[in-house]
Amino acid sequence: MAGTQPSRREPETGALTLLAGALQRNLLWIMVGAYVLAAVLPGPGEAVRSVTLGRIGATALPLQAGLLAVVVFNAGLTARAERLPALLRRPGPLALGVAINALLPSVLLAVASVGAEGWHNPREAQSLLAGLALIGAMPVAAGATVFSQGDEGSATLSLGLVLGSTLLSPLTIPLGLHLGGFLTTGGYAADLHAAAKTAGSLFAVLVVVLPCLLGLLTGRLATVLRGGRSGRGSTPPLIRLVNLAVVVTLSYTNACGALRQVIRRPDPDFLLLVVAAAALMCSVSFLCGWVIAGRLRCDRGEAVALTYASGMNNSSASAVLAATRIPDHPAVLLPILAYSLLQKILAGSVGRFIGSPVLPPVLPPGREAGRDAAAGRAGPVSGSSPDAGSR
């Protein structure tokens, strides 16, 4: 009798795995469908956006923030945190990856502000800059670990980059929002400074850092209760389905206000500007991660993880912050929605290009030149194991 219970569960687990895999493979199109639904049927999404979970002082916690916390908690719950100490043997990729995530968006935002000065509609230019500022202020997206591992990237380095940037987010989110406030004008600048002062750190702690730490502790406790066995290496299908449902729900609710405005008052040149700016920022971020990996002479697994972490920011968090803290400027959401789609498109295709050298190797005189030349280790090298990296 005892042997029949696993056989009954295995088909259910297999069905959930197949369903989660099918939804994951078609996530891009599902998100596009959510955006279309938000444009033609925004009512339910606006109703969800009006729900609050409570207040902490003068700051309200909307339901969207709670949904985002669920995704972050699940990321911590399924993380293989026992592997992280291995990163200390070679901390360069981790440190530089976190630095790229924190600093590169600020440089790109400053460049964008110079280019936006010549745009014919100042309001559109300010909406674009505010949206890019919200994207750049966010930590590495938890989804970067999924895309990275799908292209045989280093799971350990990818997880370290997500957790490192997340733990620093109480500092980096307010700094990024203040920078956006200095580069914008009028009500946009005031809203970004206010968000940085009143919601930035609190938002980061309650919605990003605290759920991540709780997830890590819960996962560690579950490992102890299992007698030290960490369980399967992949994320359980039920958690994957929950994450996918939450991500699609957030995409729908966040898009309601902005896309309804697009349908009512279409503005093709502004949409083209938004897509072009988001594509440029996203592609340059991916490219910088790849170049830095080449300069560090990372193996392919590390190069993939560093590239994906450099280009993928937590767009769900930036959209929630925009929808709840800057509701009087719905066009600010358009760059965020465009970036969210574009980073997934690039993440689905950029891995195949990683593996060739970026720059000629910088070899110390008289040391390992012959071995490195024979091995062809001029840049990120293909054929490495996902977690190879300690040499």
C-alpha positions as CSV (number, residue, x, y, z in Angstrom):
1,M,0.0,0.0,0.0
2,A,2.8,2.4,0.8
3,G,4.3,1.9,-2.6
4,T,1.2,3.2,-4.4
5,Q,1.4,6.7,-3.0
6,P,4.5,7.9,-4.9
7,S,3.2,6.4,-8.1
8,R,0.0,8.5,-7.7
9,R,2.1,11.7,-7.1
10,E,4.6,11.2,-9.9
11,P,2.1,11.7,-12.7
12,E,0.8,14.9,-11.0
13,T,4.3,16.2,-10.6
14,G,5.1,15.3,-14.2
15,A,2.0,17.1,-15.4
16,L,2.9,20.3,-13.4
17,T,6.4,20.1,-14.7
18,L,5.2,19.9,-18.3
19,L,2.7,22.8,-17.7
20,A,5.4,25.0,-16.1
21,G,7.8,24.3,-18.9
22,A,5.3,25.1,-21.6
23,L,4.3,28.4,-19.9
24,Q,8.0,29.3,-19.4
25,R,8.8,28.7,-23.0
26,N,5.9,30.9,-24.1
27,L,6.3,33.5,-21.4
28,L,7.1,36.3,-23.8
29,W,3.9,35.8,-25.8
30,I,1.9,35.4,-22.6
31,M,3.2,38.8,-21.4
32,V,2.3,40.3,-24.8
33,G,-1.2,38.9,-24.3
34,A,-1.3,40.4,-20.8
35,Y,-0.4,43.8,-22.3
36,V,-3.1,43.5,-25.0
37,L,-5.6,42.6,-22.3
38,A,-4.5,45.6,-20.2
39,A,-5.2,47.9,-23.2
40,V,-8.6,46.6,-24.0
41,L,-9.9,45.5,-20.6
42,P,-8.1,47.6,-17.9
43,G,-11.0,47.4,-15.3
44,P,-9.9,44.3,-13.3
45,G,-6.3,45.4,-13.3
46,E,-7.2,48.9,-11.9
47,A,-9.3,47.2,-9.2
48,V,-6.3,45.1,-8.2
49,R,-4.2,48.2,-8.1
50,S,-6.6,49.9,-5.7
51,V,-6.2,47.1,-3.1
52,T,-3.8,47.8,-0.2
53,L,-2.4,45.3,2.3
54,G,-2.0,47.9,5.0
55,R,0.0,51.0,6.0
56,I,3.3,51.6,7.7
57,G,3.3,55.1,8.9
58,A,2.4,57.3,5.9
59,T,3.4,54.6,3.4
60,A,0.7,52.3,2.0
61,L,1.6,48.8,0.9
62,P,-0.3,47.9,-2.2
63,L,-1.3,44.4,-3.2
64,Q,1.2,44.6,-6.1
65,A,4.0,44.9,-3.6
66,G,2.8,41.8,-1.8
67,L,2.7,39.9,-5.1
68,L,6.3,41.0,-5.9
69,A,7.4,39.9,-2.4
70,V,6.0,36.4,-3.2
71,V,8.3,36.1,-6.2
72,V,11.3,37.3,-4.3
73,F,10.5,34.9,-1.4
74,N,10.3,32.0,-3.8
75,A,13.7,33.0,-5.4
76,G,15.3,32.8,-1.9
77,L,13.5,29.6,-1.1
78,T,14.8,27.7,-4.1
79,A,18.3,29.2,-4.0
80,R,21.2,26.8,-3.4
81,A,22.8,29.2,-0.9
82,E,25.3,26.5,0.3
83,R,27.3,27.1,-2.9
84,L,27.8,30.8,-2.4
85,P,31.0,30.6,-0.2
86,A,32.8,29.2,-3.3
87,L,32.5,32.7,-4.9
88,L,34.9,34.1,-2.3
89,R,37.8,32.1,-3.8
90,R,37.5,34.4,-6.9
91,P,35.4,37.4,-6.0
92,G,36.2,39.5,-9.0
93,P,33.2,38.6,-11.2
94,L,30.8,38.9,-8.3
95,A,32.1,42.3,-7.2
96,L,32.2,43.7,-10.7
97,G,28.8,42.3,-11.6
98,V,27.2,44.0,-8.6
99,A,29.0,47.2,-9.4
100,I,27.9,47.1,-13.1
101,N,24.3,46.7,-11.9
102,A,24.5,49.6,-9.5
103,L,26.6,52.1,-11.6
104,L,26.1,51.4,-15.3
105,P,22.4,52.5,-15.4
106,S,23.4,55.9,-13.9
107,V,25.9,56.5,-16.7
108,L,23.4,55.4,-19.4
109,L,20.7,57.6,-17.8
110,A,23.0,60.6,-17.9
111,V,23.7,60.0,-21.6
112,A,20.0,59.6,-22.2
113,S,19.3,62.9,-20.5
114,V,21.6,64.7,-22.9
115,G,19.9,63.1,-25.9
116,A,16.5,63.9,-24.6
117,E,17.1,67.6,-24.5
118,G,16.5,67.8,-28.3
119,W,13.1,66.0,-28.2
120,H,10.2,68.2,-29.3
121,N,7.9,67.2,-26.4
122,P,9.5,67.9,-23.0
123,R,6.8,65.9,-21.2
124,E,7.5,62.8,-23.2
125,A,11.2,63.3,-22.6
126,Q,10.7,63.5,-18.9
127,S,8.5,60.4,-18.9
128,L,11.2,58.5,-20.7
129,L,14.0,59.6,-18.3
130,A,11.9,58.8,-15.2
131,G,11.0,55.4,-16.5
132,L,14.7,54.6,-17.3
133,A,15.7,55.9,-13.8
134,L,13.2,53.5,-12.2
135,I,14.6,50.6,-14.2
136,G,18.2,51.4,-13.5
137,A,17.6,51.8,-9.8
138,M,16.5,48.2,-9.4
139,P,18.6,45.1,-8.5
140,V,19.3,42.2,-10.8
141,A,16.1,40.3,-11.8
142,A,15.7,36.9,-10.2
143,G,14.8,35.7,-13.6
144,A,18.4,36.2,-14.6
145,T,19.2,32.9,-12.8
146,V,16.7,31.0,-15.0
147,F,17.9,32.4,-18.3
148,S,21.6,32.0,-17.2
149,Q,21.2,28.4,-16.3
150,G,19.3,27.7,-19.5
151,D,22.4,28.8,-21.4
152,E,24.8,26.7,-19.2
153,G,25.8,29.7,-17.1
154,S,27.3,29.5,-13.6
155,A,24.4,29.0,-11.3
156,T,26.5,30.0,-8.3
157,L,27.7,33.3,-9.7
158,S,24.2,34.1,-11.1
159,L,22.7,33.5,-7.6
160,G,25.4,35.6,-6.0
161,L,24.8,38.5,-8.3
162,V,21.1,38.4,-7.7
163,L,21.5,38.2,-3.9
164,G,24.3,40.7,-3.8
165,S,22.4,43.4,-5.7
166,T,19.3,42.6,-3.7
167,L,20.9,43.1,-0.3
168,L,22.4,46.4,-1.5
169,S,19.1,47.6,-2.8
170,P,18.2,49.7,0.3
171,L,21.1,51.9,-0.7
172,T,21.1,51.6,-4.5
173,I,17.3,52.1,-5.1
174,P,17.2,55.5,-3.3
175,L,20.5,56.6,-4.9
176,G,19.2,55.7,-8.3
177,L,15.9,57.5,-7.8
178,H,17.6,60.6,-6.5
179,L,19.9,60.6,-9.6
180,G,16.8,60.4,-11.8
181,G,15.4,63.3,-9.9
182,F,18.4,65.4,-10.6
183,L,18.3,64.6,-14.3
184,T,14.6,65.3,-14.7
185,T,12.5,68.5,-14.1
186,G,9.2,69.6,-12.6
187,G,6.8,67.1,-11.2
188,Y,8.9,64.2,-12.5
189,A,11.9,65.3,-10.4
190,A,9.7,65.9,-7.3
191,D,8.1,62.5,-7.6
192,L,11.4,60.6,-8.0
193,H,12.9,62.5,-5.0
194,A,9.8,61.8,-2.9
195,A,9.8,58.1,-3.8
196,A,13.5,57.9,-2.9
197,K,12.9,59.6,0.5
198,T,9.7,58.0,1.6
199,A,9.4,54.7,-0.2
200,G,12.8,53.8,-1.7
201,S,14.5,52.2,1.3
202,L,11.3,51.0,2.9
203,F,10.1,49.5,-0.4
204,A,13.5,47.7,-0.9
205,V,13.5,46.3,2.7
206,L,9.9,45.1,2.9
207,V,9.4,44.0,-0.7
208,V,12.9,42.8,-1.8
209,V,15.4,42.2,1.0
210,L,13.1,40.8,3.8
211,P,11.3,38.3,1.5
212,C,14.6,37.2,0.1
213,L,16.1,36.6,3.5
214,L,13.0,34.8,4.7
215,G,13.1,32.6,1.7
216,L,16.7,31.7,2.3
217,L,16.1,30.9,5.9
218,T,13.0,28.8,5.1
219,G,15.0,26.9,2.4
220,R,17.8,26.3,4.9
221,L,15.4,25.1,7.6
222,A,13.8,22.7,5.0
223,T,17.3,21.4,4.2
224,V,18.0,20.8,7.9
225,L,14.6,19.0,8.3
226,R,15.5,16.8,5.4
227,G,18.7,15.7,7.2
228,G,21.1,18.0,5.3
229,R,19.9,17.0,1.8
230,S,19.3,20.1,-0.4
231,G,16.7,18.4,-2.5
232,R,16.4,18.7,-6.3
233,G,18.6,21.1,-8.2
234,S,15.7,22.5,-10.2
235,T,12.8,24.7,-8.9
236,P,9.7,22.7,-8.0
237,P,7.0,23.0,-10.6
238,L,4.4,24.3,-8.2
239,I,6.7,27.2,-7.3
240,R,7.5,27.9,-10.9
241,L,3.7,28.0,-11.7
242,V,3.1,30.4,-8.8
243,N,5.9,32.7,-10.0
244,L,4.7,32.7,-13.5
245,A,1.1,33.5,-12.4
246,V,2.4,36.4,-10.2
247,V,4.6,37.8,-13.0
248,V,1.8,37.8,-15.5
249,T,-0.6,39.3,-13.1
250,L,1.9,42.1,-12.3
251,S,2.5,42.7,-16.0
252,Y,-1.2,43.0,-16.6
253,T,-2.0,45.3,-13.6
254,N,1.1,47.5,-14.1
255,A,0.3,48.0,-17.8
256,C,-3.4,49.0,-17.3
257,G,-2.9,52.7,-16.8
258,A,-0.2,53.3,-19.4
259,L,-1.6,51.2,-22.2
260,R,-5.1,52.6,-21.9
261,Q,-3.6,56.0,-22.5
262,V,-1.8,54.7,-25.5
263,I,-5.0,53.4,-27.0
264,R,-6.9,56.5,-26.3
265,R,-4.2,58.9,-27.6
266,P,-1.8,57.0,-29.8
267,D,1.6,58.7,-30.2
268,P,3.7,56.7,-32.7
269,D,6.9,58.9,-32.4
270,F,6.9,58.7,-28.6
271,L,6.4,54.9,-28.8
272,L,9.3,54.6,-31.2
273,L,11.5,56.8,-28.9
274,V,10.6,54.6,-25.9
275,V,11.4,51.3,-27.7
276,A,14.6,52.7,-29.2
277,A,15.8,54.0,-25.8
278,A,14.9,50.9,-23.9
279,A,16.5,48.7,-26.6
280,L,19.7,50.8,-26.5
281,M,20.0,50.7,-22.7
282,C,19.2,47.0,-22.5
283,S,21.7,46.0,-25.3
284,V,24.5,48.2,-24.0
285,S,24.0,46.7,-20.5
286,F,24.3,43.1,-21.9
287,L,27.3,44.1,-24.0
288,C,29.2,45.7,-21.0
289,G,28.7,42.5,-19.0
290,W,30.1,40.5,-21.9
291,V,33.1,42.8,-22.3
292,I,33.9,42.8,-18.6
293,A,33.8,39.0,-18.6
294,G,36.3,39.1,-21.4
295,R,38.6,41.4,-19.5
296,L,38.4,39.2,-16.5
297,R,39.2,36.2,-18.7
298,C,36.1,34.4,-17.3
299,D,35.2,30.9,-18.4
300,R,32.0,30.6,-20.4
301,G,29.8,29.8,-17.4
302,E,30.9,32.9,-15.6
303,A,30.6,35.0,-18.7
304,V,27.0,33.9,-19.3
305,A,26.0,34.7,-15.7
306,L,27.8,38.1,-15.7
307,T,26.3,39.1,-19.0
308,Y,22.7,38.2,-18.1
309,A,23.0,39.9,-14.6
310,S,24.3,43.0,-16.3
311,G,21.4,43.3,-18.7
312,M,18.4,42.1,-16.6
313,N,17.0,44.4,-13.9
314,N,13.9,43.7,-11.8
315,S,11.4,45.4,-14.1
316,S,8.5,44.2,-12.0
317,A,9.7,46.1,-9.0
318,S,10.2,49.3,-11.0
319,A,6.7,48.9,-12.5
320,V,5.2,48.5,-9.1
321,L,7.1,51.5,-7.7
322,A,6.0,53.6,-10.8
323,A,2.4,52.6,-10.5
324,T,2.1,53.2,-6.8
325,R,4.4,56.2,-6.2
326,I,4.1,58.1,-9.5
327,P,0.5,57.4,-10.5
328,D,0.0,60.9,-12.0
329,H,2.4,60.2,-14.8
330,P,1.3,56.9,-16.3
331,A,3.5,57.3,-19.4
332,V,6.5,56.6,-17.1
333,L,5.4,53.0,-17.2
334,L,6.0,52.7,-21.0
335,P,9.8,52.5,-20.9
336,I,9.6,50.0,-18.1
337,L,7.2,47.7,-20.0
338,A,9.3,48.0,-23.1
339,Y,12.5,47.2,-21.2
340,S,10.8,44.2,-19.5
341,L,9.9,42.7,-22.9
342,L,13.2,43.5,-24.6
343,Q,15.4,42.1,-21.8
344,K,13.6,38.8,-22.1
345,I,14.0,38.8,-25.9
346,L,17.7,39.4,-25.6
347,A,18.1,36.9,-22.7
348,G,16.5,34.3,-25.0
349,S,19.1,34.8,-27.7
350,V,22.3,36.4,-26.4
351,G,23.7,33.2,-24.9
352,R,24.5,31.6,-28.3
353,F,26.9,34.5,-29.0
354,I,28.9,34.1,-25.8
355,G,32.0,32.0,-26.1
356,S,34.3,33.9,-28.5
357,P,37.0,36.2,-27.2
358,V,36.2,39.9,-26.9
359,L,39.7,41.3,-26.5
360,P,43.3,39.9,-26.9
361,P,44.5,38.3,-23.7
362,V,46.6,40.4,-21.4
363,L,49.2,37.8,-20.3
364,P,51.8,38.5,-17.6
365,P,55.3,38.3,-19.0
366,G,56.8,34.8,-18.9
367,R,53.9,33.2,-17.1
368,E,51.4,30.8,-18.5
369,A,51.6,32.4,-22.0
370,G,52.2,29.1,-23.7
371,R,49.5,27.2,-21.8
372,D,46.9,30.0,-22.3
373,A,47.7,30.3,-26.0
374,A,47.3,26.6,-26.5
375,A,44.1,26.5,-24.6
376,G,42.7,29.5,-26.4
377,R,41.7,31.3,-23.2
378,A,41.5,34.7,-24.6
379,G,38.0,35.5,-23.4
380,P,34.9,33.6,-22.3
381,V,35.5,30.1,-23.4
382,S,32.8,27.7,-24.5
383,G,32.5,24.2,-23.3
384,S,33.0,24.9,-19.6
385,S,30.8,23.4,-16.9
386,P,28.1,25.8,-15.6
387,D,29.9,26.4,-12.3
388,A,33.5,26.2,-13.4
389,G,35.4,29.3,-12.4
390,S,37.8,28.6,-9.6
391,R,41.3,28.3,-11.1
